[in-house]
Amino acid sequence: MENENEEKKIFNKLVDLGLIFAVQKCTKENCRKKAQNMNLTTRKRSKDSKNCLLTWRCNSCSSYKTIYEDSFFSLFRKPLKIVLAIIKCWAAQITIAKTVDQIKLHFEHEVHRNTVALLFFRLRQLCTVDIDKRNLKLGGKSKIVEIDDA
């Protein structure tokens, strides 16, 4: 239950930041409720798994979608707190090997060095994307951005 509340807290924060969607719609062709909002639920990947994952579920056709659907996080099948911890290590310029050790030490979660390397690579790609500066949006809801020409 504690893990579930923590996942929902992280989910809500990422929604507030605009990094993942607050709602998902069912896209199954043969669903009676296609294009209607799905429900946010928790489920386990397997019966003996101790980690619950947040997912979107359609009550009509029982299909599931990951909460990461159509976001940067959809590239990874790890709990949100693990992905965010890896991003934090990348931002602190910690090596891949030390990141793997940190995740194991602090979260008691095994993560492969290839997963960490891929996430580091994707983050570097995001930082080098050529942004159209005319359409660049700075700030956000209740944020003030000041730019000095000096």
PARONU-593724 format. One record per residue: residue in one letter; x, y, z of N, C-alpha, C in turn. Coordinates in nm, 2 decimals. Layout:
A	X	Y	Z	X	Y	Z	X	Y	Z
...
# end
This chain:
M	0.08	-0.12	0.00	0.00	0.00	0.00	0.09	0.13	0.00
E	0.19	0.13	0.08	0.29	0.24	0.08	0.35	0.26	-0.05
N	0.39	0.15	-0.12	0.45	0.16	-0.25	0.35	0.22	-0.35
E	0.22	0.18	-0.34	0.12	0.23	-0.43	0.10	0.38	-0.41
N	0.10	0.43	-0.29	0.08	0.57	-0.26	0.20	0.65	-0.31
E	0.32	0.60	-0.30	0.44	0.66	-0.35	0.44	0.67	-0.50
E	0.39	0.57	-0.57	0.38	0.57	-0.71	0.28	0.67	-0.76
K	0.17	0.68	-0.69	0.07	0.78	-0.72	0.12	0.93	-0.70
K	0.19	0.95	-0.60	0.25	1.08	-0.57	0.34	1.12	-0.68
I	0.43	1.03	-0.72	0.52	1.05	-0.83	0.45	1.08	-0.96
F	0.35	0.99	-0.99	0.26	1.01	-1.11	0.20	1.15	-1.11
N	0.14	1.19	-1.00	0.08	1.32	-0.99	0.18	1.44	-1.02
K	0.30	1.42	-0.96	0.40	1.53	-0.98	0.44	1.53	-1.13
L	0.46	1.42	-1.20	0.49	1.42	-1.34	0.38	1.47	-1.42
V	0.25	1.45	-1.38	0.14	1.51	-1.46	0.14	1.66	-1.44
D	0.17	1.71	-1.32	0.17	1.85	-1.29	0.28	1.92	-1.38
L	0.39	1.85	-1.40	0.51	1.90	-1.47	0.48	1.89	-1.63
G	0.38	1.81	-1.66	0.35	1.80	-1.80	0.43	1.69	-1.87
L	0.49	1.60	-1.79	0.58	1.50	-1.85	0.50	1.37	-1.89
I	0.39	1.35	-1.83	0.30	1.24	-1.87	0.16	1.29	-1.87
F	0.07	1.21	-1.94	-0.07	1.25	-1.95	-0.15	1.22	-1.83
A	-0.25	1.31	-1.79	-0.33	1.28	-1.68	-0.44	1.18	-1.70
V	-0.48	1.17	-1.83	-0.58	1.07	-1.87	-0.54	1.00	-2.00
Q	-0.59	0.88	-2.02	-0.57	0.80	-2.14	-0.70	0.76	-2.19
K	-0.72	0.74	-2.32	-0.84	0.70	-2.38	-0.82	0.56	-2.44
C	-0.92	0.47	-2.43	-0.92	0.34	-2.49	-0.91	0.35	-2.64
T	-0.81	0.28	-2.70	-0.79	0.29	-2.85	-0.82	0.15	-2.92
K	-0.88	0.06	-2.84	-0.91	-0.07	-2.90	-1.03	-0.06	-3.00
E	-1.01	-0.11	-3.12	-1.11	-0.09	-3.23	-1.24	-0.15	-3.19
N	-1.24	-0.27	-3.13	-1.37	-0.34	-3.10	-1.43	-0.31	-2.96
C	-1.38	-0.21	-2.90	-1.43	-0.17	-2.76	-1.55	-0.09	-2.77
R	-1.65	-0.12	-2.69	-1.77	-0.04	-2.68	-1.75	0.11	-2.64
K	-1.64	0.12	-2.55	-1.61	0.25	-2.50	-1.49	0.31	-2.56
K	-1.46	0.28	-2.68	-1.34	0.34	-2.75	-1.35	0.49	-2.75
A	-1.23	0.55	-2.72	-1.22	0.69	-2.71	-1.27	0.75	-2.58
Q	-1.31	0.67	-2.49	-1.35	0.72	-2.36	-1.24	0.70	-2.26
N	-1.24	0.78	-2.15	-1.13	0.77	-2.05	-1.12	0.64	-1.99
M	-0.99	0.60	-1.97	-0.96	0.47	-1.89	-0.94	0.51	-1.75
N	-0.95	0.41	-1.66	-0.93	0.43	-1.51	-0.79	0.40	-1.47
L	-0.74	0.48	-1.38	-0.60	0.45	-1.32	-0.61	0.35	-1.22
T	-0.54	0.24	-1.23	-0.54	0.12	-1.14	-0.40	0.08	-1.11
T	-0.39	-0.01	-1.01	-0.26	-0.07	-0.98	-0.27	-0.22	-1.01
R	-0.16	-0.28	-1.06	-0.16	-0.42	-1.09	-0.02	-0.47	-1.08
K	0.00	-0.60	-1.06	0.13	-0.67	-1.05	0.16	-0.73	-1.19
R	0.29	-0.73	-1.22	0.33	-0.80	-1.34	0.31	-0.95	-1.34
S	0.33	-1.00	-1.22	0.31	-1.15	-1.20	0.25	-1.17	-1.06
K	0.19	-1.28	-1.03	0.12	-1.31	-0.91	0.22	-1.30	-0.79
D	0.34	-1.34	-0.80	0.43	-1.34	-0.69	0.52	-1.21	-0.68
S	0.49	-1.11	-0.77	0.57	-0.99	-0.77	0.52	-0.91	-0.65
K	0.62	-0.84	-0.59	0.59	-0.75	-0.47	0.57	-0.61	-0.51
N	0.60	-0.57	-0.63	0.58	-0.43	-0.68	0.45	-0.42	-0.76
C	0.38	-0.32	-0.72	0.25	-0.28	-0.80	0.29	-0.17	-0.89
L	0.23	-0.18	-1.01	0.25	-0.08	-1.11	0.12	0.00	-1.14
L	0.13	0.13	-1.16	0.01	0.20	-1.20	-0.01	0.18	-1.35
T	-0.13	0.16	-1.39	-0.17	0.14	-1.53	-0.30	0.20	-1.55
W	-0.33	0.22	-1.68	-0.46	0.26	-1.73	-0.54	0.14	-1.77
R	-0.67	0.13	-1.73	-0.75	0.01	-1.76	-0.88	0.05	-1.81
C	-0.92	-0.01	-1.92	-1.06	0.02	-1.97	-1.15	-0.08	-1.91
N	-1.26	-0.03	-1.85	-1.36	-0.12	-1.78	-1.44	-0.20	-1.88
S	-1.45	-0.16	-2.01	-1.53	-0.23	-2.10	-1.46	-0.35	-2.16
C	-1.34	-0.32	-2.22	-1.27	-0.43	-2.29	-1.15	-0.49	-2.21
S	-1.13	-0.43	-2.09	-1.03	-0.48	-1.99	-0.88	-0.47	-2.05
S	-0.86	-0.38	-2.15	-0.73	-0.36	-2.20	-0.65	-0.27	-2.10
Y	-0.52	-0.28	-2.10	-0.43	-0.20	-2.02	-0.34	-0.12	-2.10
K	-0.30	0.00	-2.05	-0.19	0.08	-2.10	-0.10	0.12	-1.99
T	0.02	0.14	-2.02	0.11	0.19	-1.92	0.09	0.34	-1.90
I	0.12	0.39	-1.78	0.10	0.53	-1.75	0.20	0.61	-1.82
Y	0.30	0.55	-1.88	0.40	0.62	-1.95	0.36	0.64	-2.10
E	0.25	0.59	-2.14	0.21	0.59	-2.28	0.23	0.72	-2.35
D	0.30	0.72	-2.46	0.33	0.84	-2.54	0.41	0.95	-2.47
S	0.50	0.90	-2.38	0.59	0.99	-2.31	0.73	0.94	-2.32
F	0.83	1.02	-2.28	0.97	0.98	-2.27	0.99	0.85	-2.19
F	0.91	0.84	-2.09	0.92	0.72	-2.00	0.87	0.59	-2.06
S	0.80	0.60	-2.17	0.75	0.48	-2.24	0.87	0.39	-2.29
L	0.99	0.45	-2.30	1.10	0.37	-2.34	1.15	0.27	-2.24
F	1.11	0.28	-2.12	1.16	0.20	-2.01	1.06	0.13	-1.93
R	1.08	0.01	-1.90	0.99	-0.07	-1.82	1.03	-0.09	-1.67
K	1.06	0.02	-1.61	1.10	0.02	-1.47	1.00	0.11	-1.39
P	0.99	0.09	-1.26	0.91	0.18	-1.18	0.96	0.33	-1.19
L	0.86	0.42	-1.18	0.89	0.56	-1.19	1.01	0.60	-1.10
K	1.01	0.56	-0.97	1.11	0.60	-0.88	1.25	0.56	-0.92
I	1.26	0.44	-0.99	1.39	0.39	-1.04	1.44	0.48	-1.16
V	1.35	0.51	-1.25	1.38	0.59	-1.37	1.42	0.73	-1.32
L	1.35	0.78	-1.23	1.38	0.92	-1.18	1.52	0.92	-1.10
A	1.54	0.81	-1.03	1.67	0.80	-0.96	1.79	0.79	-1.06
I	1.77	0.72	-1.17	1.87	0.71	-1.27	1.89	0.85	-1.33
I	1.78	0.92	-1.36	1.80	1.05	-1.42	1.87	1.15	-1.32
K	1.84	1.13	-1.19	1.91	1.21	-1.09	2.06	1.18	-1.09
C	2.10	1.06	-1.10	2.24	1.02	-1.11	2.31	1.08	-1.24
W	2.23	1.07	-1.35	2.29	1.13	-1.47	2.31	1.28	-1.46
A	2.22	1.35	-1.39	2.23	1.49	-1.37	2.35	1.52	-1.28
A	2.38	1.43	-1.19	2.49	1.45	-1.10	2.62	1.40	-1.16
Q	2.62	1.36	-1.28	2.73	1.31	-1.36	2.80	1.19	-1.29
I	2.71	1.10	-1.24	2.76	0.98	-1.18	2.78	0.87	-1.29
T	2.88	0.79	-1.28	2.90	0.69	-1.39	2.80	0.58	-1.39
I	2.79	0.51	-1.50	2.69	0.40	-1.52	2.71	0.30	-1.41
A	2.83	0.25	-1.38	2.86	0.15	-1.28	2.82	0.20	-1.14
K	2.85	0.32	-1.11	2.81	0.37	-0.98	2.66	0.39	-0.97
T	2.60	0.43	-1.08	2.45	0.44	-1.08	2.38	0.31	-1.05
V	2.43	0.20	-1.11	2.38	0.07	-1.09	2.39	0.03	-0.94
D	2.51	0.06	-0.88	2.53	0.03	-0.74	2.44	0.12	-0.65
Q	2.42	0.24	-0.69	2.33	0.33	-0.61	2.19	0.28	-0.61
I	2.14	0.24	-0.72	2.00	0.19	-0.73	1.99	0.06	-0.65
K	2.09	-0.02	-0.65	2.08	-0.15	-0.57	2.09	-0.12	-0.42
L	2.17	-0.02	-0.39	2.19	0.01	-0.25	2.07	0.08	-0.19
H	2.02	0.18	-0.26	1.91	0.27	-0.20	1.77	0.21	-0.23
F	1.75	0.14	-0.33	1.62	0.09	-0.37	1.61	-0.06	-0.37
E	1.72	-0.13	-0.34	1.72	-0.28	-0.34	1.65	-0.33	-0.47
H	1.69	-0.27	-0.58	1.63	-0.30	-0.71	1.75	-0.33	-0.81
E	1.74	-0.44	-0.88	1.85	-0.48	-0.97	1.82	-0.40	-1.10
V	1.91	-0.33	-1.15	1.90	-0.26	-1.28	2.02	-0.30	-1.36
H	2.01	-0.33	-1.49	2.12	-0.37	-1.57	2.19	-0.25	-1.62
R	2.32	-0.26	-1.64	2.40	-0.14	-1.68	2.36	-0.10	-1.82
N	2.31	-0.19	-1.91	2.26	-0.15	-2.04	2.14	-0.06	-2.03
T	2.05	-0.09	-1.93	1.94	0.00	-1.91	1.98	0.14	-1.87
V	2.07	0.15	-1.78	2.12	0.28	-1.74	2.19	0.35	-1.85
A	2.27	0.27	-1.93	2.34	0.33	-2.04	2.24	0.39	-2.15
L	2.14	0.31	-2.17	2.04	0.36	-2.27	1.97	0.48	-2.22
L	1.93	0.49	-2.09	1.87	0.61	-2.03	1.96	0.73	-2.04
F	2.09	0.71	-2.01	2.19	0.82	-2.02	2.19	0.87	-2.16
F	2.20	0.78	-2.26	2.20	0.81	-2.40	2.08	0.89	-2.44
R	1.96	0.85	-2.40	1.84	0.92	-2.43	1.84	1.06	-2.37
L	1.89	1.07	-2.25	1.89	1.20	-2.19	1.99	1.30	-2.26
R	2.10	1.24	-2.30	2.20	1.32	-2.39	2.13	1.37	-2.52
Q	2.05	1.28	-2.58	1.98	1.31	-2.70	1.89	1.43	-2.68
L	1.81	1.42	-2.57	1.72	1.52	-2.54	1.78	1.66	-2.52
C	1.90	1.66	-2.47	1.98	1.78	-2.44	2.03	1.84	-2.57
T	2.04	1.76	-2.67	2.10	1.81	-2.80	2.00	1.83	-2.91
V	1.87	1.82	-2.88	1.77	1.83	-2.98	1.77	1.98	-3.02
D	1.77	2.00	-3.15	1.76	2.13	-3.21	1.62	2.19	-3.19
I	1.61	2.29	-3.10	1.48	2.34	-3.07	1.45	2.47	-3.15
D	1.33	2.47	-3.21	1.29	2.59	-3.28	1.26	2.70	-3.17
K	1.36	2.80	-3.16	1.35	2.90	-3.06	1.23	2.99	-3.07
R	1.17	3.00	-3.18	1.06	3.09	-3.20	0.94	3.03	-3.13
N	0.93	2.90	-3.12	0.81	2.83	-3.06	0.85	2.77	-2.92
L	0.96	2.81	-2.87	1.01	2.76	-2.74	0.92	2.82	-2.63
K	0.86	2.73	-2.55	0.78	2.78	-2.43	0.86	2.76	-2.31
L	0.88	2.87	-2.24	0.95	2.87	-2.11	0.85	2.88	-2.00
G	0.89	2.83	-1.88	0.80	2.85	-1.77	0.69	2.75	-1.77
G	0.58	2.79	-1.72	0.46	2.70	-1.72	0.36	2.76	-1.62
K	0.27	2.68	-1.58	0.16	2.72	-1.49	0.21	2.78	-1.37
S	0.18	2.91	-1.34	0.22	2.98	-1.22	0.37	3.00	-1.22
K	0.44	3.01	-1.33	0.58	3.03	-1.34	0.61	3.16	-1.41
I	0.71	3.24	-1.36	0.75	3.36	-1.42	0.89	3.34	-1.47
V	0.91	3.38	-1.60	1.04	3.36	-1.66	1.09	3.50	-1.71
E	1.21	3.54	-1.66	1.27	3.67	-1.71	1.39	3.64	-1.79
I	1.41	3.71	-1.90	1.52	3.70	-1.98	1.60	3.83	-1.99
D	1.73	3.83	-1.96	1.81	3.95	-1.97	1.89	3.94	-2.10
D	1.88	4.05	-2.18	1.95	4.06	-2.30	2.10	4.09	-2.29
A	2.14	4.12	-2.17	2.28	4.16	-2.15	2.38	4.06	-2.17
# end
